[in-house]
Amino acid sequence: MSKPTYRELATDFDLWCSFVCFENPVSEREFGQMSVDEKLDILRGCFGSEIRARRSRLSEERNR
């Protein structure tokens, strides 16, 4: 299985549960109530530099 993108993690509850581990996991309801941006912020807090690098590449691709 390839590594999921941050957007995939932020939009798929099962992937979130498999790859984003917390002491107090969120319920599927809580996950659904959070916006994609809120979940991306959580991912940035956990994997900061990795997601910033990814966002930078995406921005560059969009600006072409």
PDB file of N, CA, C, O and CB in Angstrom:
ATOM      1  N   MET A   1       0.845  -1.182   0.000  1.00  0.00           N
ATOM      2  CA  MET A   1       0.000   0.000   0.000  1.00  0.00           C
ATOM      3  C   MET A   1       0.882   1.234   0.000  1.00  0.00           C
ATOM      4  O   MET A   1       1.823   1.332   0.787  1.00  0.00           O
ATOM      5  CB  MET A   1      -0.956   0.004   1.215  1.00  0.00           C
ATOM      6  N   SER A   2       0.580   2.174  -0.880  1.00  0.00           N
ATOM      7  CA  SER A   2       1.370   3.400  -0.922  1.00  0.00           C
ATOM      8  C   SER A   2       0.947   4.340   0.209  1.00  0.00           C
ATOM      9  O   SER A   2      -0.140   4.215   0.774  1.00  0.00           O
ATOM     10  CB  SER A   2       1.217   4.098  -2.292  1.00  0.00           C
ATOM     11  N   LYS A   3       1.812   5.256   0.512  1.00  0.00           N
ATOM     12  CA  LYS A   3       1.560   6.222   1.575  1.00  0.00           C
ATOM     13  C   LYS A   3       0.447   7.171   1.136  1.00  0.00           C
ATOM     14  O   LYS A   3       0.542   7.768   0.064  1.00  0.00           O
ATOM     15  CB  LYS A   3       2.853   7.011   1.929  1.00  0.00           C
ATOM     16  N   PRO A   4      -0.612   7.323   1.945  1.00  0.00           N
ATOM     17  CA  PRO A   4      -1.704   8.214   1.550  1.00  0.00           C
ATOM     18  C   PRO A   4      -1.282   9.679   1.610  1.00  0.00           C
ATOM     19  O   PRO A   4      -0.385  10.047   2.369  1.00  0.00           O
ATOM     20  CB  PRO A   4      -2.920   7.987   2.444  1.00  0.00           C
ATOM     21  N   THR A   5      -1.934  10.503   0.807  1.00  0.00           N
ATOM     22  CA  THR A   5      -1.669  11.936   0.850  1.00  0.00           C
ATOM     23  C   THR A   5      -2.343  12.522   2.082  1.00  0.00           C
ATOM     24  O   THR A   5      -3.196  11.881   2.696  1.00  0.00           O
ATOM     25  CB  THR A   5      -2.168  12.641  -0.445  1.00  0.00           C
ATOM     26  N   TYR A   6      -1.961  13.730   2.436  1.00  0.00           N
ATOM     27  CA  TYR A   6      -2.590  14.388   3.578  1.00  0.00           C
ATOM     28  C   TYR A   6      -4.064  14.657   3.316  1.00  0.00           C
ATOM     29  O   TYR A   6      -4.878  14.558   4.234  1.00  0.00           O
ATOM     30  CB  TYR A   6      -1.870  15.693   3.902  1.00  0.00           C
ATOM     31  N   ARG A   7      -4.418  14.993   2.091  1.00  0.00           N
ATOM     32  CA  ARG A   7      -5.825  15.216   1.753  1.00  0.00           C
ATOM     33  C   ARG A   7      -6.605  13.913   1.905  1.00  0.00           C
ATOM     34  O   ARG A   7      -7.732  13.924   2.400  1.00  0.00           O
ATOM     35  CB  ARG A   7      -5.966  15.768   0.309  1.00  0.00           C
ATOM     36  N   GLU A   8      -6.021  12.795   1.489  1.00  0.00           N
ATOM     37  CA  GLU A   8      -6.695  11.499   1.669  1.00  0.00           C
ATOM     38  C   GLU A   8      -6.893  11.200   3.150  1.00  0.00           C
ATOM     39  O   GLU A   8      -7.956  10.723   3.549  1.00  0.00           O
ATOM     40  CB  GLU A   8      -5.883  10.363   1.003  1.00  0.00           C
ATOM     41  N   LEU A   9      -5.888  11.474   3.959  1.00  0.00           N
ATOM     42  CA  LEU A   9      -6.012  11.257   5.401  1.00  0.00           C
ATOM     43  C   LEU A   9      -7.104  12.134   5.997  1.00  0.00           C
ATOM     44  O   LEU A   9      -7.854  11.696   6.869  1.00  0.00           O
ATOM     45  CB  LEU A   9      -4.678  11.535   6.098  1.00  0.00           C
ATOM     46  N   ALA A  10      -7.190  13.377   5.523  1.00  0.00           N
ATOM     47  CA  ALA A  10      -8.146  14.335   6.076  1.00  0.00           C
ATOM     48  C   ALA A  10      -9.572  14.099   5.595  1.00  0.00           C
ATOM     49  O   ALA A  10     -10.504  14.719   6.107  1.00  0.00           O
ATOM     50  CB  ALA A  10      -7.726  15.734   5.722  1.00  0.00           C
ATOM     51  N   THR A  11      -9.756  13.218   4.624  1.00  0.00           N
ATOM     52  CA  THR A  11     -11.101  12.979   4.098  1.00  0.00           C
ATOM     53  C   THR A  11     -11.581  11.545   4.270  1.00  0.00           C
ATOM     54  O   THR A  11     -12.724  11.238   3.929  1.00  0.00           O
ATOM     55  CB  THR A  11     -11.142  13.337   2.650  1.00  0.00           C
ATOM     56  N   ASP A  12     -10.739  10.664   4.788  1.00  0.00           N
ATOM     57  CA  ASP A  12     -11.115   9.250   4.918  1.00  0.00           C
ATOM     58  C   ASP A  12     -10.903   8.801   6.364  1.00  0.00           C
ATOM     59  O   ASP A  12      -9.769   8.683   6.826  1.00  0.00           O
ATOM     60  CB  ASP A  12     -10.285   8.356   3.937  1.00  0.00           C
ATOM     61  N   PHE A  13     -11.991   8.556   7.060  1.00  0.00           N
ATOM     62  CA  PHE A  13     -11.920   8.201   8.477  1.00  0.00           C
ATOM     63  C   PHE A  13     -11.091   6.948   8.727  1.00  0.00           C
ATOM     64  O   PHE A  13     -10.304   6.911   9.672  1.00  0.00           O
ATOM     65  CB  PHE A  13     -13.311   8.001   9.027  1.00  0.00           C
ATOM     66  N   ASP A  14     -11.255   5.926   7.898  1.00  0.00           N
ATOM     67  CA  ASP A  14     -10.501   4.684   8.097  1.00  0.00           C
ATOM     68  C   ASP A  14      -8.995   4.905   7.944  1.00  0.00           C
ATOM     69  O   ASP A  14      -8.203   4.362   8.715  1.00  0.00           O
ATOM     70  CB  ASP A  14     -10.972   3.617   7.105  1.00  0.00           C
ATOM     71  N   LEU A  15      -8.602   5.704   6.948  1.00  0.00           N
ATOM     72  CA  LEU A  15      -7.179   6.022   6.789  1.00  0.00           C
ATOM     73  C   LEU A  15      -6.678   6.826   7.983  1.00  0.00           C
ATOM     74  O   LEU A  15      -5.584   6.583   8.494  1.00  0.00           O
ATOM     75  CB  LEU A  15      -6.937   6.805   5.481  1.00  0.00           C
ATOM     76  N   TRP A  16      -7.487   7.781   8.419  1.00  0.00           N
ATOM     77  CA  TRP A  16      -7.126   8.608   9.578  1.00  0.00           C
ATOM     78  C   TRP A  16      -6.837   7.715  10.786  1.00  0.00           C
ATOM     79  O   TRP A  16      -5.833   7.890  11.475  1.00  0.00           O
ATOM     80  CB  TRP A  16      -8.264   9.620   9.911  1.00  0.00           C
ATOM     81  N   CYS A  17      -7.728   6.760  11.029  1.00  0.00           N
ATOM     82  CA  CYS A  17      -7.552   5.852  12.180  1.00  0.00           C
ATOM     83  C   CYS A  17      -6.321   4.962  12.019  1.00  0.00           C
ATOM     84  O   CYS A  17      -5.677   4.608  13.006  1.00  0.00           O
ATOM     85  CB  CYS A  17      -8.800   4.975  12.360  1.00  0.00           C
ATOM     86  N   SER A  18      -5.996   4.605  10.788  1.00  0.00           N
ATOM     87  CA  SER A  18      -4.857   3.724  10.543  1.00  0.00           C
ATOM     88  C   SER A  18      -3.511   4.440  10.632  1.00  0.00           C
ATOM     89  O   SER A  18      -2.517   3.846  11.049  1.00  0.00           O
ATOM     90  CB  SER A  18      -4.994   3.086   9.189  1.00  0.00           C
ATOM     91  N   PHE A  19      -3.477   5.715  10.240  1.00  0.00           N
ATOM     92  CA  PHE A  19      -2.197   6.407  10.128  1.00  0.00           C
ATOM     93  C   PHE A  19      -1.982   7.524  11.138  1.00  0.00           C
ATOM     94  O   PHE A  19      -0.837   7.893  11.400  1.00  0.00           O
ATOM     95  CB  PHE A  19      -2.066   6.964   8.771  1.00  0.00           C
ATOM     96  N   VAL A  20      -3.037   8.069  11.706  1.00  0.00           N
ATOM     97  CA  VAL A  20      -2.906   9.191  12.640  1.00  0.00           C
ATOM     98  C   VAL A  20      -3.332   8.698  14.009  1.00  0.00           C
ATOM     99  O   VAL A  20      -4.523   8.613  14.310  1.00  0.00           O
ATOM    100  CB  VAL A  20      -3.765  10.430  12.189  1.00  0.00           C
ATOM    101  N   CYS A  21      -2.351   8.375  14.835  1.00  0.00           N
ATOM    102  CA  CYS A  21      -2.623   7.794  16.145  1.00  0.00           C
ATOM    103  C   CYS A  21      -2.544   8.863  17.228  1.00  0.00           C
ATOM    104  O   CYS A  21      -1.570   9.612  17.301  1.00  0.00           O
ATOM    105  CB  CYS A  21      -1.637   6.654  16.447  1.00  0.00           C
ATOM    106  N   PHE A  22      -3.551   8.927  18.050  1.00  0.00           N
ATOM    107  CA  PHE A  22      -3.587   9.848  19.182  1.00  0.00           C
ATOM    108  C   PHE A  22      -3.907   9.062  20.446  1.00  0.00           C
ATOM    109  O   PHE A  22      -4.436   7.952  20.392  1.00  0.00           O
ATOM    110  CB  PHE A  22      -4.630  10.982  18.953  1.00  0.00           C
ATOM    111  N   GLU A  23      -3.575   9.663  21.586  1.00  0.00           N
ATOM    112  CA  GLU A  23      -3.937   9.025  22.852  1.00  0.00           C
ATOM    113  C   GLU A  23      -5.454   8.945  22.980  1.00  0.00           C
ATOM    114  O   GLU A  23      -5.992   7.951  23.467  1.00  0.00           O
ATOM    115  CB  GLU A  23      -3.333   9.798  24.049  1.00  0.00           C
ATOM    116  N   ASN A  24      -6.137   9.998  22.541  1.00  0.00           N
ATOM    117  CA  ASN A  24      -7.601  10.037  22.581  1.00  0.00           C
ATOM    118  C   ASN A  24      -8.115  10.137  21.149  1.00  0.00           C
ATOM    119  O   ASN A  24      -8.292  11.237  20.626  1.00  0.00           O
ATOM    120  CB  ASN A  24      -8.120  11.240  23.451  1.00  0.00           C
ATOM    121  N   PRO A  25      -8.354   8.999  20.519  1.00  0.00           N
ATOM    122  CA  PRO A  25      -8.787   9.037  19.113  1.00  0.00           C
ATOM    123  C   PRO A  25     -10.141   9.728  18.959  1.00  0.00           C
ATOM    124  O   PRO A  25     -10.962   9.721  19.876  1.00  0.00           O
ATOM    125  CB  PRO A  25      -8.863   7.615  18.542  1.00  0.00           C
ATOM    126  N   VAL A  26     -10.359  10.321  17.788  1.00  0.00           N
ATOM    127  CA  VAL A  26     -11.636  10.966  17.505  1.00  0.00           C
ATOM    128  C   VAL A  26     -12.627   9.913  17.010  1.00  0.00           C
ATOM    129  O   VAL A  26     -12.245   8.916  16.396  1.00  0.00           O
ATOM    130  CB  VAL A  26     -11.466  12.107  16.457  1.00  0.00           C
ATOM    131  N   SER A  27     -13.888  10.155  17.288  1.00  0.00           N
ATOM    132  CA  SER A  27     -14.935   9.261  16.787  1.00  0.00           C
ATOM    133  C   SER A  27     -15.205   9.611  15.323  1.00  0.00           C
ATOM    134  O   SER A  27     -14.784  10.660  14.835  1.00  0.00           O
ATOM    135  CB  SER A  27     -16.247   9.378  17.649  1.00  0.00           C
ATOM    136  N   GLU A  28     -15.898   8.738  14.650  1.00  0.00           N
ATOM    137  CA  GLU A  28     -16.249   9.007  13.252  1.00  0.00           C
ATOM    138  C   GLU A  28     -17.130  10.257  13.165  1.00  0.00           C
ATOM    139  O   GLU A  28     -17.031  11.028  12.210  1.00  0.00           O
ATOM    140  CB  GLU A  28     -16.977   7.785  12.623  1.00  0.00           C
ATOM    141  N   ARG A  29     -17.973  10.447  14.148  1.00  0.00           N
ATOM    142  CA  ARG A  29     -18.832  11.647  14.179  1.00  0.00           C
ATOM    143  C   ARG A  29     -17.984  12.913  14.323  1.00  0.00           C
ATOM    144  O   ARG A  29     -18.183  13.884  13.593  1.00  0.00           O
ATOM    145  CB  ARG A  29     -19.856  11.558  15.346  1.00  0.00           C
ATOM    146  N   GLU A  30     -17.039  12.899  15.267  1.00  0.00           N
ATOM    147  CA  GLU A  30     -16.156  14.058  15.455  1.00  0.00           C
ATOM    148  C   GLU A  30     -15.347  14.329  14.188  1.00  0.00           C
ATOM    149  O   GLU A  30     -15.173  15.480  13.789  1.00  0.00           O
ATOM    150  CB  GLU A  30     -15.206  13.830  16.654  1.00  0.00           C
ATOM    151  N   PHE A  31     -14.861  13.274  13.567  1.00  0.00           N
ATOM    152  CA  PHE A  31     -14.089  13.395  12.335  1.00  0.00           C
ATOM    153  C   PHE A  31     -14.938  14.072  11.257  1.00  0.00           C
ATOM    154  O   PHE A  31     -14.464  14.967  10.558  1.00  0.00           O
ATOM    155  CB  PHE A  31     -13.602  12.003  11.855  1.00  0.00           C
ATOM    156  N   GLY A  32     -16.179  13.643  11.128  1.00  0.00           N
ATOM    157  CA  GLY A  32     -17.076  14.213  10.131  1.00  0.00           C
ATOM    158  C   GLY A  32     -17.438  15.659  10.399  1.00  0.00           C
ATOM    159  O   GLY A  32     -17.747  16.402   9.468  1.00  0.00           O
ATOM    160  N   GLN A  33     -17.404  16.070  11.656  1.00  0.00           N
ATOM    161  CA  GLN A  33     -17.752  17.441  12.012  1.00  0.00           C
ATOM    162  C   GLN A  33     -16.597  18.420  11.784  1.00  0.00           C
ATOM    163  O   GLN A  33     -16.820  19.626  11.672  1.00  0.00           O
ATOM    164  CB  GLN A  33     -18.189  17.497  13.460  1.00  0.00           C
ATOM    165  N   MET A  34     -15.378  17.911  11.716  1.00  0.00           N
ATOM    166  CA  MET A  34     -14.223  18.777  11.467  1.00  0.00           C
ATOM    167  C   MET A  34     -14.109  19.056   9.974  1.00  0.00           C
ATOM    168  O   MET A  34     -14.386  18.187   9.148  1.00  0.00           O
ATOM    169  CB  MET A  34     -12.915  18.130  12.004  1.00  0.00           C
ATOM    170  N   SER A  35     -13.699  20.272   9.636  1.00  0.00           N
ATOM    171  CA  SER A  35     -13.456  20.582   8.231  1.00  0.00           C
ATOM    172  C   SER A  35     -12.141  19.940   7.789  1.00  0.00           C
ATOM    173  O   SER A  35     -11.317  19.554   8.619  1.00  0.00           O
ATOM    174  CB  SER A  35     -13.424  22.120   8.000  1.00  0.00           C
ATOM    175  N   VAL A  36     -11.959  19.832   6.492  1.00  0.00           N
ATOM    176  CA  VAL A  36     -10.701  19.302   5.960  1.00  0.00           C
ATOM    177  C   VAL A  36      -9.548  20.182   6.434  1.00  0.00           C
ATOM    178  O   VAL A  36      -8.489  19.670   6.798  1.00  0.00           O
ATOM    179  CB  VAL A  36     -10.736  19.230   4.401  1.00  0.00           C
ATOM    180  N   ASP A  37      -9.742  21.498   6.433  1.00  0.00           N
ATOM    181  CA  ASP A  37      -8.676  22.405   6.888  1.00  0.00           C
ATOM    182  C   ASP A  37      -8.313  22.174   8.348  1.00  0.00           C
ATOM    183  O   ASP A  37      -7.138  22.236   8.709  1.00  0.00           O
ATOM    184  CB  ASP A  37      -9.098  23.856   6.692  1.00  0.00           C
ATOM    185  N   GLU A  38      -9.309  21.908   9.195  1.00  0.00           N
ATOM    186  CA  GLU A  38      -9.022  21.609  10.602  1.00  0.00           C
ATOM    187  C   GLU A  38      -8.174  20.347  10.729  1.00  0.00           C
ATOM    188  O   GLU A  38      -7.235  20.294  11.524  1.00  0.00           O
ATOM    189  CB  GLU A  38     -10.332  21.446  11.396  1.00  0.00           C
ATOM    190  N   LYS A  39      -8.514  19.336   9.938  1.00  0.00           N
ATOM    191  CA  LYS A  39      -7.747  18.084   9.995  1.00  0.00           C
ATOM    192  C   LYS A  39      -6.345  18.279   9.425  1.00  0.00           C
ATOM    193  O   LYS A  39      -5.386  17.687   9.920  1.00  0.00           O
ATOM    194  CB  LYS A  39      -8.479  16.966   9.227  1.00  0.00           C
ATOM    195  N   LEU A  40      -6.221  19.102   8.390  1.00  0.00           N
ATOM    196  CA  LEU A  40      -4.883  19.403   7.864  1.00  0.00           C
ATOM    197  C   LEU A  40      -4.053  20.155   8.897  1.00  0.00           C
ATOM    198  O   LEU A  40      -2.843  19.943   8.989  1.00  0.00           O
ATOM    199  CB  LEU A  40      -4.985  20.228   6.567  1.00  0.00           C
ATOM    200  N   ASP A  41      -4.687  21.029   9.673  1.00  0.00           N
ATOM    201  CA  ASP A  41      -3.974  21.723  10.754  1.00  0.00           C
ATOM    202  C   ASP A  41      -3.453  20.731  11.793  1.00  0.00           C
ATOM    203  O   ASP A  41      -2.334  20.874  12.286  1.00  0.00           O
ATOM    204  CB  ASP A  41      -4.896  22.758  11.429  1.00  0.00           C
ATOM    205  N   ILE A  42      -4.260  19.731  12.124  1.00  0.00           N
ATOM    206  CA  ILE A  42      -3.821  18.691  13.065  1.00  0.00           C
ATOM    207  C   ILE A  42      -2.620  17.952  12.485  1.00  0.00           C
ATOM    208  O   ILE A  42      -1.635  17.709  13.182  1.00  0.00           O
ATOM    209  CB  ILE A  42      -4.976  17.692  13.374  1.00  0.00           C
ATOM    210  N   LEU A  43      -2.708  17.597  11.204  1.00  0.00           N
ATOM    211  CA  LEU A  43      -1.588  16.904  10.562  1.00  0.00           C
ATOM    212  C   LEU A  43      -0.339  17.769  10.555  1.00  0.00           C
ATOM    213  O   LEU A  43       0.762  17.266  10.776  1.00  0.00           O
ATOM    214  CB  LEU A  43      -1.953  16.504   9.130  1.00  0.00           C
ATOM    215  N   ARG A  44      -0.492  19.056  10.305  1.00  0.00           N
ATOM    216  CA  ARG A  44       0.657  19.978  10.339  1.00  0.00           C
ATOM    217  C   ARG A  44       1.302  19.989  11.716  1.00  0.00           C
ATOM    218  O   ARG A  44       2.525  20.042  11.842  1.00  0.00           O
ATOM    219  CB  ARG A  44       0.222  21.404   9.953  1.00  0.00           C
ATOM    220  N   GLY A  45       0.460  19.939  12.752  1.00  0.00           N
ATOM    221  CA  GLY A  45       0.990  19.913  14.108  1.00  0.00           C
ATOM    222  C   GLY A  45       1.781  18.643  14.396  1.00  0.00           C
ATOM    223  O   GLY A  45       2.755  18.666  15.149  1.00  0.00           O
ATOM    224  N   CYS A  46       1.360  17.544  13.795  1.00  0.00           N
ATOM    225  CA  CYS A  46       2.035  16.259  14.011  1.00  0.00           C
ATOM    226  C   CYS A  46       3.242  16.066  13.104  1.00  0.00           C
ATOM    227  O   CYS A  46       4.270  15.545  13.536  1.00  0.00           O
ATOM    228  CB  CYS A  46       1.063  15.125  13.797  1.00  0.00           C
ATOM    229  N   PHE A  47       3.120  16.481  11.857  1.00  0.00           N
ATOM    230  CA  PHE A  47       4.135  16.196  10.844  1.00  0.00           C
ATOM    231  C   PHE A  47       4.561  17.478  10.133  1.00  0.00           C
ATOM    232  O   PHE A  47       4.774  17.473   8.920  1.00  0.00           O
ATOM    233  CB  PHE A  47       3.606  15.171   9.823  1.00  0.00           C
ATOM    234  N   GLY A  48       4.684  18.559  10.868  1.00  0.00           N
ATOM    235  CA  GLY A  48       4.911  19.902  10.357  1.00  0.00           C
ATOM    236  C   GLY A  48       5.720  20.068   9.096  1.00  0.00           C
ATOM    237  O   GLY A  48       5.171  20.450   8.063  1.00  0.00           O
ATOM    238  N   SER A  49       6.997  19.796   9.144  1.00  0.00           N
ATOM    239  CA  SER A  49       7.861  20.089   8.008  1.00  0.00           C
ATOM    240  C   SER A  49       7.497  19.261   6.792  1.00  0.00           C
ATOM    241  O   SER A  49       7.623  19.728   5.659  1.00  0.00           O
ATOM    242  CB  SER A  49       9.304  19.849   8.375  1.00  0.00           C
ATOM    243  N   GLU A  50       7.051  18.049   7.014  1.00  0.00           N
ATOM    244  CA  GLU A  50       6.697  17.176   5.893  1.00  0.00           C
ATOM    245  C   GLU A  50       5.499  17.739   5.136  1.00  0.00           C
ATOM    246  O   GLU A  50       5.507  17.764   3.906  1.00  0.00           O
ATOM    247  CB  GLU A  50       6.390  15.750   6.389  1.00  0.00           C
ATOM    248  N   ILE A  51       4.472  18.190   5.850  1.00  0.00           N
ATOM    249  CA  ILE A  51       3.290  18.715   5.172  1.00  0.00           C
ATOM    250  C   ILE A  51       3.580  20.085   4.555  1.00  0.00           C
ATOM    251  O   ILE A  51       3.042  20.401   3.494  1.00  0.00           O
ATOM    252  CB  ILE A  51       2.109  18.813   6.152  1.00  0.00           C
ATOM    253  N   ARG A  52       4.412  20.897   5.191  1.00  0.00           N
ATOM    254  CA  ARG A  52       4.766  22.197   4.605  1.00  0.00           C
ATOM    255  C   ARG A  52       5.476  22.001   3.282  1.00  0.00           C
ATOM    256  O   ARG A  52       5.219  22.727   2.322  1.00  0.00           O
ATOM    257  CB  ARG A  52       5.652  23.011   5.565  1.00  0.00           C
ATOM    258  N   ALA A  53       6.359  21.032   3.226  1.00  0.00           N
ATOM    259  CA  ALA A  53       7.077  20.756   1.982  1.00  0.00           C
ATOM    260  C   ALA A  53       6.100  20.321   0.902  1.00  0.00           C
ATOM    261  O   ALA A  53       6.233  20.731  -0.251  1.00  0.00           O
ATOM    262  CB  ALA A  53       8.155  19.674   2.199  1.00  0.00           C
ATOM    263  N   ARG A  54       5.148  19.519   1.246  1.00  0.00           N
ATOM    264  CA  ARG A  54       4.139  19.042   0.290  1.00  0.00           C
ATOM    265  C   ARG A  54       3.287  20.209  -0.197  1.00  0.00           C
ATOM    266  O   ARG A  54       3.036  20.327  -1.396  1.00  0.00           O
ATOM    267  CB  ARG A  54       3.240  17.952   0.934  1.00  0.00           C
ATOM    268  N   ARG A  55       2.839  21.077   0.718  1.00  0.00           N
ATOM    269  CA  ARG A  55       2.021  22.234   0.344  1.00  0.00           C
ATOM    270  C   ARG A  55       2.799  23.162  -0.568  1.00  0.00           C
ATOM    271  O   ARG A  55       2.237  23.709  -1.518  1.00  0.00           O
ATOM    272  CB  ARG A  55       1.549  22.993   1.591  1.00  0.00           C
ATOM    273  N   SER A  56       4.065  23.347  -0.299  1.00  0.00           N
ATOM    274  CA  SER A  56       4.900  24.208  -1.125  1.00  0.00           C
ATOM    275  C   SER A  56       4.958  23.686  -2.558  1.00  0.00           C
ATOM    276  O   SER A  56       4.831  24.459  -3.508  1.00  0.00           O
ATOM    277  CB  SER A  56       6.314  24.310  -0.536  1.00  0.00           C
ATOM    278  N   ARG A  57       5.146  22.390  -2.713  1.00  0.00           N
ATOM    279  CA  ARG A  57       5.170  21.794  -4.059  1.00  0.00           C
ATOM    280  C   ARG A  57       3.831  21.955  -4.752  1.00  0.00           C
ATOM    281  O   ARG A  57       3.790  22.252  -5.946  1.00  0.00           O
ATOM    282  CB  ARG A  57       5.541  20.309  -3.985  1.00  0.00           C
ATOM    283  N   LEU A  58       2.735  21.766  -4.031  1.00  0.00           N
ATOM    284  CA  LEU A  58       1.408  21.908  -4.622  1.00  0.00           C
ATOM    285  C   LEU A  58       1.169  23.344  -5.076  1.00  0.00           C
ATOM    286  O   LEU A  58       0.609  23.571  -6.148  1.00  0.00           O
ATOM    287  CB  LEU A  58       0.328  21.482  -3.621  1.00  0.00           C
ATOM    288  N   SER A  59       1.588  24.305  -4.272  1.00  0.00           N
ATOM    289  CA  SER A  59       1.432  25.714  -4.636  1.00  0.00           C
ATOM    290  C   SER A  59       2.217  26.040  -5.897  1.00  0.00           C
ATOM    291  O   SER A  59       1.730  26.748  -6.778  1.00  0.00           O
ATOM    292  CB  SER A  59       1.885  26.618  -3.488  1.00  0.00           C
ATOM    293  N   GLU A  60       3.428  25.521  -5.976  1.00  0.00           N
ATOM    294  CA  GLU A  60       4.235  25.753  -7.162  1.00  0.00           C
ATOM    295  C   GLU A  60       3.590  25.161  -8.404  1.00  0.00           C
ATOM    296  O   GLU A  60       3.606  25.773  -9.472  1.00  0.00           O
ATOM    297  CB  GLU A  60       5.620  25.174  -6.972  1.00  0.00           C
ATOM    298  N   GLU A  61       3.018  23.960  -8.261  1.00  0.00           N
ATOM    299  CA  GLU A  61       2.355  23.311  -9.401  1.00  0.00           C
ATOM    300  C   GLU A  61       1.133  24.096  -9.851  1.00  0.00           C
ATOM    301  O   GLU A  61       0.870  24.202 -11.049  1.00  0.00           O
ATOM    302  CB  GLU A  61       1.947  21.879  -9.040  1.00  0.00           C
ATOM    303  N   ARG A  62       0.387  24.644  -8.907  1.00  0.00           N
ATOM    304  CA  ARG A  62      -0.813  25.417  -9.240  1.00  0.00           C
ATOM    305  C   ARG A  62      -0.464  26.728  -9.930  1.00  0.00           C
ATOM    306  O   ARG A  62      -1.220  27.209 -10.775  1.00  0.00           O
ATOM    307  CB  ARG A  62      -1.628  25.697  -7.983  1.00  0.00           C
ATOM    308  N   ASN A  63       0.670  27.302  -9.575  1.00  0.00           N
ATOM    309  CA  ASN A  63       1.067  28.596 -10.137  1.00  0.00           C
ATOM    310  C   ASN A  63       1.657  28.489 -11.525  1.00  0.00           C
ATOM    311  O   ASN A  63       1.950  29.512 -12.144  1.00  0.00           O
ATOM    312  CB  ASN A  63       2.057  29.261  -9.236  1.00  0.00           C
ATOM    313  N   ARG A  64       1.838  27.303 -12.026  1.00  0.00           N
ATOM    314  CA  ARG A  64       2.430  27.122 -13.370  1.00  0.00           C
ATOM    315  C   ARG A  64       1.405  27.365 -14.428  1.00  0.00           C
ATOM    316  O   ARG A  64       1.708  27.262 -15.616  1.00  0.00           O
ATOM    317  CB  ARG A  64       3.021  25.721 -13.538  1.00  0.00           C
TER     318      ARG A  64
END
